[in-house]
Amino acid sequence: MDAGVKHNGWPIGQWLGWAMKILVGVFVLVHVYGLILAVVPAPGTANMAGRVVQGTPVYHTWVPLEEISPHLVRAVIAAEDTRFCQHTGVDVNAIKDALDERETSGRLRGASTLTQQTAKNVFFWNGGGYARKAAEAWMAVFIDGFWGKRRVLEVYLNVAEWGDGLYGAEAAAYGRFGKPAKDLSAFEAARLAAVLPSPNKWRARGAGPYVRQRTATLQARMRTVERDGLDSCIWE
């Protein structure tokens, strides 16, 4: 016999060959999809699809960045990634700082950039461990290079989850404050950004002490973002 070792009647080499072809195909398709999303609105995310499968409502309306308040742009940068305009998708300095903090405190804090969060939301799903994190980091660098900063933030603000099935800035602004995203005040933008780490746990309306305090902190940091031009790459 020249078929070699078999598994369920197929040679192991043939199984491996098909597996490699599938992986290469998925790799190519994901990157083609990424290139398409450089100019086409993202239709949804795995998180949204999961809610639909569970039979829970999803509220999502795509709007261009021009129809989102600059206050919200500064708020999410202040809350999630103050070096957004400096890194290339992955913030090596933030990762180093997080590892140093673990050495001293034993606690590992998150170091994901807005670009990584966008990549996770658009191309992946929650969970998956280090393999997903590695793929997420790669796609973050990819979209940072091919989309540019402005597009990355536009997509992020249109797919981010704000709790209760609200996805994107427009749905969140209407759902929490009864107004379009372009009309959000600095306070309202800070309040929305304050709940981003745990949007289904923390409330933008009827906020508790922690969210109120974080909102005030973010308003101060938003002024720093504007003063120091930490959002300059968005408006170029």
MODELLER restraints for C-alpha pairs under 7 A, 6 or more apart:
rsr = mdl.restraints
at = mdl.atoms
rsr.add(forms.Gaussian(group=physical.xy_distance, feature=features.Distance(at['CA:3:A'], at['CA:11:A']), mean=5.91, stdev=0.5))
rsr.add(forms.Gaussian(group=physical.xy_distance, feature=features.Distance(at['CA:4:A'], at['CA:11:A']), mean=6.07, stdev=0.5))
rsr.add(forms.Gaussian(group=physical.xy_distance, feature=features.Distance(at['CA:5:A'], at['CA:11:A']), mean=5.59, stdev=0.5))
rsr.add(forms.Gaussian(group=physical.xy_distance, feature=features.Distance(at['CA:5:A'], at['CA:12:A']), mean=6.00, stdev=0.5))
rsr.add(forms.Gaussian(group=physical.xy_distance, feature=features.Distance(at['CA:6:A'], at['CA:12:A']), mean=5.43, stdev=0.5))
rsr.add(forms.Gaussian(group=physical.xy_distance, feature=features.Distance(at['CA:38:A'], at['CA:147:A']), mean=5.22, stdev=0.5))
rsr.add(forms.Gaussian(group=physical.xy_distance, feature=features.Distance(at['CA:45:A'], at['CA:121:A']), mean=5.93, stdev=0.5))
rsr.add(forms.Gaussian(group=physical.xy_distance, feature=features.Distance(at['CA:45:A'], at['CA:122:A']), mean=5.28, stdev=0.5))
rsr.add(forms.Gaussian(group=physical.xy_distance, feature=features.Distance(at['CA:46:A'], at['CA:124:A']), mean=6.75, stdev=0.5))
rsr.add(forms.Gaussian(group=physical.xy_distance, feature=features.Distance(at['CA:46:A'], at['CA:125:A']), mean=5.74, stdev=0.5))
rsr.add(forms.Gaussian(group=physical.xy_distance, feature=features.Distance(at['CA:47:A'], at['CA:125:A']), mean=6.63, stdev=0.5))
rsr.add(forms.Gaussian(group=physical.xy_distance, feature=features.Distance(at['CA:48:A'], at['CA:58:A']), mean=6.65, stdev=0.5))
rsr.add(forms.Gaussian(group=physical.xy_distance, feature=features.Distance(at['CA:51:A'], at['CA:57:A']), mean=6.93, stdev=0.5))
rsr.add(forms.Gaussian(group=physical.xy_distance, feature=features.Distance(at['CA:51:A'], at['CA:58:A']), mean=6.98, stdev=0.5))
rsr.add(forms.Gaussian(group=physical.xy_distance, feature=features.Distance(at['CA:52:A'], at['CA:58:A']), mean=6.94, stdev=0.5))
rsr.add(forms.Gaussian(group=physical.xy_distance, feature=features.Distance(at['CA:57:A'], at['CA:165:A']), mean=5.90, stdev=0.5))
rsr.add(forms.Gaussian(group=physical.xy_distance, feature=features.Distance(at['CA:58:A'], at['CA:165:A']), mean=4.57, stdev=0.5))
rsr.add(forms.Gaussian(group=physical.xy_distance, feature=features.Distance(at['CA:58:A'], at['CA:166:A']), mean=6.29, stdev=0.5))
rsr.add(forms.Gaussian(group=physical.xy_distance, feature=features.Distance(at['CA:59:A'], at['CA:165:A']), mean=5.76, stdev=0.5))
rsr.add(forms.Gaussian(group=physical.xy_distance, feature=features.Distance(at['CA:59:A'], at['CA:166:A']), mean=4.96, stdev=0.5))
rsr.add(forms.Gaussian(group=physical.xy_distance, feature=features.Distance(at['CA:59:A'], at['CA:167:A']), mean=6.01, stdev=0.5))
rsr.add(forms.Gaussian(group=physical.xy_distance, feature=features.Distance(at['CA:59:A'], at['CA:171:A']), mean=5.99, stdev=0.5))
rsr.add(forms.Gaussian(group=physical.xy_distance, feature=features.Distance(at['CA:60:A'], at['CA:166:A']), mean=6.41, stdev=0.5))
rsr.add(forms.Gaussian(group=physical.xy_distance, feature=features.Distance(at['CA:60:A'], at['CA:167:A']), mean=5.05, stdev=0.5))
rsr.add(forms.Gaussian(group=physical.xy_distance, feature=features.Distance(at['CA:60:A'], at['CA:168:A']), mean=6.10, stdev=0.5))
rsr.add(forms.Gaussian(group=physical.xy_distance, feature=features.Distance(at['CA:60:A'], at['CA:171:A']), mean=5.59, stdev=0.5))
rsr.add(forms.Gaussian(group=physical.xy_distance, feature=features.Distance(at['CA:61:A'], at['CA:168:A']), mean=6.94, stdev=0.5))
rsr.add(forms.Gaussian(group=physical.xy_distance, feature=features.Distance(at['CA:61:A'], at['CA:170:A']), mean=6.12, stdev=0.5))
rsr.add(forms.Gaussian(group=physical.xy_distance, feature=features.Distance(at['CA:61:A'], at['CA:171:A']), mean=6.19, stdev=0.5))
rsr.add(forms.Gaussian(group=physical.xy_distance, feature=features.Distance(at['CA:62:A'], at['CA:158:A']), mean=5.79, stdev=0.5))
rsr.add(forms.Gaussian(group=physical.xy_distance, feature=features.Distance(at['CA:63:A'], at['CA:170:A']), mean=6.92, stdev=0.5))
rsr.add(forms.Gaussian(group=physical.xy_distance, feature=features.Distance(at['CA:64:A'], at['CA:154:A']), mean=6.81, stdev=0.5))
rsr.add(forms.Gaussian(group=physical.xy_distance, feature=features.Distance(at['CA:65:A'], at['CA:154:A']), mean=5.35, stdev=0.5))
rsr.add(forms.Gaussian(group=physical.xy_distance, feature=features.Distance(at['CA:67:A'], at['CA:181:A']), mean=6.61, stdev=0.5))
rsr.add(forms.Gaussian(group=physical.xy_distance, feature=features.Distance(at['CA:67:A'], at['CA:182:A']), mean=4.86, stdev=0.5))
rsr.add(forms.Gaussian(group=physical.xy_distance, feature=features.Distance(at['CA:68:A'], at['CA:181:A']), mean=4.86, stdev=0.5))
rsr.add(forms.Gaussian(group=physical.xy_distance, feature=features.Distance(at['CA:68:A'], at['CA:182:A']), mean=4.16, stdev=0.5))
rsr.add(forms.Gaussian(group=physical.xy_distance, feature=features.Distance(at['CA:69:A'], at['CA:181:A']), mean=5.91, stdev=0.5))
rsr.add(forms.Gaussian(group=physical.xy_distance, feature=features.Distance(at['CA:69:A'], at['CA:182:A']), mean=4.19, stdev=0.5))
rsr.add(forms.Gaussian(group=physical.xy_distance, feature=features.Distance(at['CA:69:A'], at['CA:183:A']), mean=6.12, stdev=0.5))
rsr.add(forms.Gaussian(group=physical.xy_distance, feature=features.Distance(at['CA:69:A'], at['CA:184:A']), mean=5.84, stdev=0.5))
rsr.add(forms.Gaussian(group=physical.xy_distance, feature=features.Distance(at['CA:71:A'], at['CA:185:A']), mean=6.70, stdev=0.5))
rsr.add(forms.Gaussian(group=physical.xy_distance, feature=features.Distance(at['CA:71:A'], at['CA:186:A']), mean=5.18, stdev=0.5))
rsr.add(forms.Gaussian(group=physical.xy_distance, feature=features.Distance(at['CA:71:A'], at['CA:189:A']), mean=5.83, stdev=0.5))
rsr.add(forms.Gaussian(group=physical.xy_distance, feature=features.Distance(at['CA:72:A'], at['CA:189:A']), mean=4.65, stdev=0.5))
rsr.add(forms.Gaussian(group=physical.xy_distance, feature=features.Distance(at['CA:74:A'], at['CA:222:A']), mean=5.46, stdev=0.5))
rsr.add(forms.Gaussian(group=physical.xy_distance, feature=features.Distance(at['CA:74:A'], at['CA:225:A']), mean=6.35, stdev=0.5))
rsr.add(forms.Gaussian(group=physical.xy_distance, feature=features.Distance(at['CA:74:A'], at['CA:231:A']), mean=6.62, stdev=0.5))
rsr.add(forms.Gaussian(group=physical.xy_distance, feature=features.Distance(at['CA:75:A'], at['CA:189:A']), mean=6.05, stdev=0.5))
rsr.add(forms.Gaussian(group=physical.xy_distance, feature=features.Distance(at['CA:75:A'], at['CA:190:A']), mean=5.35, stdev=0.5))
rsr.add(forms.Gaussian(group=physical.xy_distance, feature=features.Distance(at['CA:75:A'], at['CA:193:A']), mean=5.83, stdev=0.5))
rsr.add(forms.Gaussian(group=physical.xy_distance, feature=features.Distance(at['CA:75:A'], at['CA:218:A']), mean=6.61, stdev=0.5))
rsr.add(forms.Gaussian(group=physical.xy_distance, feature=features.Distance(at['CA:75:A'], at['CA:222:A']), mean=5.65, stdev=0.5))
rsr.add(forms.Gaussian(group=physical.xy_distance, feature=features.Distance(at['CA:76:A'], at['CA:193:A']), mean=5.44, stdev=0.5))
rsr.add(forms.Gaussian(group=physical.xy_distance, feature=features.Distance(at['CA:77:A'], at['CA:84:A']), mean=6.86, stdev=0.5))
rsr.add(forms.Gaussian(group=physical.xy_distance, feature=features.Distance(at['CA:78:A'], at['CA:218:A']), mean=6.35, stdev=0.5))
rsr.add(forms.Gaussian(group=physical.xy_distance, feature=features.Distance(at['CA:78:A'], at['CA:221:A']), mean=5.68, stdev=0.5))
rsr.add(forms.Gaussian(group=physical.xy_distance, feature=features.Distance(at['CA:78:A'], at['CA:222:A']), mean=5.65, stdev=0.5))
rsr.add(forms.Gaussian(group=physical.xy_distance, feature=features.Distance(at['CA:78:A'], at['CA:225:A']), mean=6.55, stdev=0.5))
rsr.add(forms.Gaussian(group=physical.xy_distance, feature=features.Distance(at['CA:79:A'], at['CA:193:A']), mean=6.30, stdev=0.5))
rsr.add(forms.Gaussian(group=physical.xy_distance, feature=features.Distance(at['CA:79:A'], at['CA:194:A']), mean=6.93, stdev=0.5))
rsr.add(forms.Gaussian(group=physical.xy_distance, feature=features.Distance(at['CA:79:A'], at['CA:218:A']), mean=6.46, stdev=0.5))
rsr.add(forms.Gaussian(group=physical.xy_distance, feature=features.Distance(at['CA:80:A'], at['CA:113:A']), mean=6.95, stdev=0.5))
rsr.add(forms.Gaussian(group=physical.xy_distance, feature=features.Distance(at['CA:80:A'], at['CA:114:A']), mean=6.48, stdev=0.5))
rsr.add(forms.Gaussian(group=physical.xy_distance, feature=features.Distance(at['CA:81:A'], at['CA:113:A']), mean=5.63, stdev=0.5))
rsr.add(forms.Gaussian(group=physical.xy_distance, feature=features.Distance(at['CA:81:A'], at['CA:114:A']), mean=6.01, stdev=0.5))
rsr.add(forms.Gaussian(group=physical.xy_distance, feature=features.Distance(at['CA:82:A'], at['CA:230:A']), mean=6.61, stdev=0.5))
rsr.add(forms.Gaussian(group=physical.xy_distance, feature=features.Distance(at['CA:84:A'], at['CA:114:A']), mean=6.96, stdev=0.5))
rsr.add(forms.Gaussian(group=physical.xy_distance, feature=features.Distance(at['CA:85:A'], at['CA:230:A']), mean=6.44, stdev=0.5))
rsr.add(forms.Gaussian(group=physical.xy_distance, feature=features.Distance(at['CA:85:A'], at['CA:231:A']), mean=6.56, stdev=0.5))
rsr.add(forms.Gaussian(group=physical.xy_distance, feature=features.Distance(at['CA:85:A'], at['CA:233:A']), mean=5.64, stdev=0.5))
rsr.add(forms.Gaussian(group=physical.xy_distance, feature=features.Distance(at['CA:88:A'], at['CA:141:A']), mean=6.00, stdev=0.5))
rsr.add(forms.Gaussian(group=physical.xy_distance, feature=features.Distance(at['CA:88:A'], at['CA:144:A']), mean=6.08, stdev=0.5))
rsr.add(forms.Gaussian(group=physical.xy_distance, feature=features.Distance(at['CA:89:A'], at['CA:113:A']), mean=6.83, stdev=0.5))
rsr.add(forms.Gaussian(group=physical.xy_distance, feature=features.Distance(at['CA:89:A'], at['CA:115:A']), mean=5.32, stdev=0.5))
rsr.add(forms.Gaussian(group=physical.xy_distance, feature=features.Distance(at['CA:89:A'], at['CA:116:A']), mean=6.56, stdev=0.5))
rsr.add(forms.Gaussian(group=physical.xy_distance, feature=features.Distance(at['CA:89:A'], at['CA:140:A']), mean=4.89, stdev=0.5))
rsr.add(forms.Gaussian(group=physical.xy_distance, feature=features.Distance(at['CA:89:A'], at['CA:141:A']), mean=4.60, stdev=0.5))
rsr.add(forms.Gaussian(group=physical.xy_distance, feature=features.Distance(at['CA:89:A'], at['CA:144:A']), mean=5.41, stdev=0.5))
rsr.add(forms.Gaussian(group=physical.xy_distance, feature=features.Distance(at['CA:90:A'], at['CA:113:A']), mean=6.23, stdev=0.5))
rsr.add(forms.Gaussian(group=physical.xy_distance, feature=features.Distance(at['CA:90:A'], at['CA:116:A']), mean=6.90, stdev=0.5))
rsr.add(forms.Gaussian(group=physical.xy_distance, feature=features.Distance(at['CA:90:A'], at['CA:137:A']), mean=6.39, stdev=0.5))
rsr.add(forms.Gaussian(group=physical.xy_distance, feature=features.Distance(at['CA:90:A'], at['CA:140:A']), mean=6.73, stdev=0.5))
rsr.add(forms.Gaussian(group=physical.xy_distance, feature=features.Distance(at['CA:90:A'], at['CA:141:A']), mean=6.62, stdev=0.5))
rsr.add(forms.Gaussian(group=physical.xy_distance, feature=features.Distance(at['CA:91:A'], at['CA:113:A']), mean=6.56, stdev=0.5))
rsr.add(forms.Gaussian(group=physical.xy_distance, feature=features.Distance(at['CA:94:A'], at['CA:111:A']), mean=5.59, stdev=0.5))
rsr.add(forms.Gaussian(group=physical.xy_distance, feature=features.Distance(at['CA:95:A'], at['CA:111:A']), mean=5.47, stdev=0.5))
rsr.add(forms.Gaussian(group=physical.xy_distance, feature=features.Distance(at['CA:98:A'], at['CA:108:A']), mean=6.12, stdev=0.5))
rsr.add(forms.Gaussian(group=physical.xy_distance, feature=features.Distance(at['CA:98:A'], at['CA:109:A']), mean=5.83, stdev=0.5))
rsr.add(forms.Gaussian(group=physical.xy_distance, feature=features.Distance(at['CA:98:A'], at['CA:111:A']), mean=6.54, stdev=0.5))
rsr.add(forms.Gaussian(group=physical.xy_distance, feature=features.Distance(at['CA:99:A'], at['CA:108:A']), mean=6.77, stdev=0.5))
rsr.add(forms.Gaussian(group=physical.xy_distance, feature=features.Distance(at['CA:101:A'], at['CA:107:A']), mean=6.90, stdev=0.5))
rsr.add(forms.Gaussian(group=physical.xy_distance, feature=features.Distance(at['CA:101:A'], at['CA:108:A']), mean=6.87, stdev=0.5))
rsr.add(forms.Gaussian(group=physical.xy_distance, feature=features.Distance(at['CA:102:A'], at['CA:108:A']), mean=4.95, stdev=0.5))
rsr.add(forms.Gaussian(group=physical.xy_distance, feature=features.Distance(at['CA:115:A'], at['CA:140:A']), mean=5.35, stdev=0.5))
rsr.add(forms.Gaussian(group=physical.xy_distance, feature=features.Distance(at['CA:115:A'], at['CA:144:A']), mean=6.97, stdev=0.5))
rsr.add(forms.Gaussian(group=physical.xy_distance, feature=features.Distance(at['CA:115:A'], at['CA:152:A']), mean=6.38, stdev=0.5))
rsr.add(forms.Gaussian(group=physical.xy_distance, feature=features.Distance(at['CA:116:A'], at['CA:136:A']), mean=6.06, stdev=0.5))
rsr.add(forms.Gaussian(group=physical.xy_distance, feature=features.Distance(at['CA:116:A'], at['CA:137:A']), mean=6.03, stdev=0.5))
rsr.add(forms.Gaussian(group=physical.xy_distance, feature=features.Distance(at['CA:116:A'], at['CA:140:A']), mean=4.95, stdev=0.5))
rsr.add(forms.Gaussian(group=physical.xy_distance, feature=features.Distance(at['CA:118:A'], at['CA:156:A']), mean=5.12, stdev=0.5))
rsr.add(forms.Gaussian(group=physical.xy_distance, feature=features.Distance(at['CA:119:A'], at['CA:136:A']), mean=5.82, stdev=0.5))
rsr.add(forms.Gaussian(group=physical.xy_distance, feature=features.Distance(at['CA:119:A'], at['CA:139:A']), mean=5.97, stdev=0.5))
rsr.add(forms.Gaussian(group=physical.xy_distance, feature=features.Distance(at['CA:119:A'], at['CA:140:A']), mean=5.52, stdev=0.5))
rsr.add(forms.Gaussian(group=physical.xy_distance, feature=features.Distance(at['CA:120:A'], at['CA:136:A']), mean=5.75, stdev=0.5))
rsr.add(forms.Gaussian(group=physical.xy_distance, feature=features.Distance(at['CA:144:A'], at['CA:152:A']), mean=6.86, stdev=0.5))
rsr.add(forms.Gaussian(group=physical.xy_distance, feature=features.Distance(at['CA:149:A'], at['CA:233:A']), mean=6.44, stdev=0.5))
rsr.add(forms.Gaussian(group=physical.xy_distance, feature=features.Distance(at['CA:149:A'], at['CA:234:A']), mean=6.30, stdev=0.5))
rsr.add(forms.Gaussian(group=physical.xy_distance, feature=features.Distance(at['CA:150:A'], at['CA:233:A']), mean=6.95, stdev=0.5))
rsr.add(forms.Gaussian(group=physical.xy_distance, feature=features.Distance(at['CA:150:A'], at['CA:234:A']), mean=4.74, stdev=0.5))
rsr.add(forms.Gaussian(group=physical.xy_distance, feature=features.Distance(at['CA:157:A'], at['CA:168:A']), mean=5.41, stdev=0.5))
rsr.add(forms.Gaussian(group=physical.xy_distance, feature=features.Distance(at['CA:157:A'], at['CA:169:A']), mean=5.56, stdev=0.5))
rsr.add(forms.Gaussian(group=physical.xy_distance, feature=features.Distance(at['CA:158:A'], at['CA:167:A']), mean=6.82, stdev=0.5))
rsr.add(forms.Gaussian(group=physical.xy_distance, feature=features.Distance(at['CA:158:A'], at['CA:168:A']), mean=3.83, stdev=0.5))
rsr.add(forms.Gaussian(group=physical.xy_distance, feature=features.Distance(at['CA:158:A'], at['CA:169:A']), mean=5.78, stdev=0.5))
rsr.add(forms.Gaussian(group=physical.xy_distance, feature=features.Distance(at['CA:159:A'], at['CA:167:A']), mean=5.44, stdev=0.5))
rsr.add(forms.Gaussian(group=physical.xy_distance, feature=features.Distance(at['CA:159:A'], at['CA:168:A']), mean=4.64, stdev=0.5))
rsr.add(forms.Gaussian(group=physical.xy_distance, feature=features.Distance(at['CA:160:A'], at['CA:167:A']), mean=5.56, stdev=0.5))
rsr.add(forms.Gaussian(group=physical.xy_distance, feature=features.Distance(at['CA:160:A'], at['CA:168:A']), mean=5.16, stdev=0.5))
rsr.add(forms.Gaussian(group=physical.xy_distance, feature=features.Distance(at['CA:161:A'], at['CA:167:A']), mean=4.57, stdev=0.5))
rsr.add(forms.Gaussian(group=physical.xy_distance, feature=features.Distance(at['CA:161:A'], at['CA:168:A']), mean=6.39, stdev=0.5))
rsr.add(forms.Gaussian(group=physical.xy_distance, feature=features.Distance(at['CA:161:A'], at['CA:199:A']), mean=6.70, stdev=0.5))
rsr.add(forms.Gaussian(group=physical.xy_distance, feature=features.Distance(at['CA:162:A'], at['CA:172:A']), mean=6.09, stdev=0.5))
rsr.add(forms.Gaussian(group=physical.xy_distance, feature=features.Distance(at['CA:162:A'], at['CA:196:A']), mean=6.52, stdev=0.5))
rsr.add(forms.Gaussian(group=physical.xy_distance, feature=features.Distance(at['CA:162:A'], at['CA:199:A']), mean=4.93, stdev=0.5))
rsr.add(forms.Gaussian(group=physical.xy_distance, feature=features.Distance(at['CA:163:A'], at['CA:199:A']), mean=4.70, stdev=0.5))
rsr.add(forms.Gaussian(group=physical.xy_distance, feature=features.Distance(at['CA:163:A'], at['CA:200:A']), mean=4.55, stdev=0.5))
rsr.add(forms.Gaussian(group=physical.xy_distance, feature=features.Distance(at['CA:164:A'], at['CA:200:A']), mean=6.72, stdev=0.5))
rsr.add(forms.Gaussian(group=physical.xy_distance, feature=features.Distance(at['CA:166:A'], at['CA:172:A']), mean=5.52, stdev=0.5))
rsr.add(forms.Gaussian(group=physical.xy_distance, feature=features.Distance(at['CA:169:A'], at['CA:181:A']), mean=5.80, stdev=0.5))
rsr.add(forms.Gaussian(group=physical.xy_distance, feature=features.Distance(at['CA:170:A'], at['CA:180:A']), mean=5.76, stdev=0.5))
rsr.add(forms.Gaussian(group=physical.xy_distance, feature=features.Distance(at['CA:170:A'], at['CA:181:A']), mean=4.87, stdev=0.5))
rsr.add(forms.Gaussian(group=physical.xy_distance, feature=features.Distance(at['CA:173:A'], at['CA:179:A']), mean=5.69, stdev=0.5))
rsr.add(forms.Gaussian(group=physical.xy_distance, feature=features.Distance(at['CA:173:A'], at['CA:180:A']), mean=5.68, stdev=0.5))
rsr.add(forms.Gaussian(group=physical.xy_distance, feature=features.Distance(at['CA:173:A'], at['CA:181:A']), mean=5.18, stdev=0.5))
rsr.add(forms.Gaussian(group=physical.xy_distance, feature=features.Distance(at['CA:174:A'], at['CA:180:A']), mean=5.79, stdev=0.5))
rsr.add(forms.Gaussian(group=physical.xy_distance, feature=features.Distance(at['CA:176:A'], at['CA:204:A']), mean=6.81, stdev=0.5))
rsr.add(forms.Gaussian(group=physical.xy_distance, feature=features.Distance(at['CA:176:A'], at['CA:205:A']), mean=6.32, stdev=0.5))
rsr.add(forms.Gaussian(group=physical.xy_distance, feature=features.Distance(at['CA:186:A'], at['CA:219:A']), mean=6.98, stdev=0.5))
rsr.add(forms.Gaussian(group=physical.xy_distance, feature=features.Distance(at['CA:187:A'], at['CA:219:A']), mean=6.79, stdev=0.5))
rsr.add(forms.Gaussian(group=physical.xy_distance, feature=features.Distance(at['CA:190:A'], at['CA:215:A']), mean=5.27, stdev=0.5))
rsr.add(forms.Gaussian(group=physical.xy_distance, feature=features.Distance(at['CA:190:A'], at['CA:218:A']), mean=5.78, stdev=0.5))
rsr.add(forms.Gaussian(group=physical.xy_distance, feature=features.Distance(at['CA:190:A'], at['CA:219:A']), mean=5.90, stdev=0.5))
rsr.add(forms.Gaussian(group=physical.xy_distance, feature=features.Distance(at['CA:191:A'], at['CA:204:A']), mean=5.73, stdev=0.5))
rsr.add(forms.Gaussian(group=physical.xy_distance, feature=features.Distance(at['CA:191:A'], at['CA:215:A']), mean=5.15, stdev=0.5))
rsr.add(forms.Gaussian(group=physical.xy_distance, feature=features.Distance(at['CA:192:A'], at['CA:204:A']), mean=5.90, stdev=0.5))
rsr.add(forms.Gaussian(group=physical.xy_distance, feature=features.Distance(at['CA:194:A'], at['CA:211:A']), mean=6.11, stdev=0.5))
rsr.add(forms.Gaussian(group=physical.xy_distance, feature=features.Distance(at['CA:194:A'], at['CA:214:A']), mean=5.90, stdev=0.5))
rsr.add(forms.Gaussian(group=physical.xy_distance, feature=features.Distance(at['CA:194:A'], at['CA:215:A']), mean=5.60, stdev=0.5))
rsr.add(forms.Gaussian(group=physical.xy_distance, feature=features.Distance(at['CA:195:A'], at['CA:202:A']), mean=5.48, stdev=0.5))
rsr.add(forms.Gaussian(group=physical.xy_distance, feature=features.Distance(at['CA:195:A'], at['CA:203:A']), mean=6.54, stdev=0.5))
rsr.add(forms.Gaussian(group=physical.xy_distance, feature=features.Distance(at['CA:195:A'], at['CA:204:A']), mean=6.50, stdev=0.5))
rsr.add(forms.Gaussian(group=physical.xy_distance, feature=features.Distance(at['CA:195:A'], at['CA:211:A']), mean=6.84, stdev=0.5))
rsr.add(forms.Gaussian(group=physical.xy_distance, feature=features.Distance(at['CA:225:A'], at['CA:231:A']), mean=6.34, stdev=0.5))
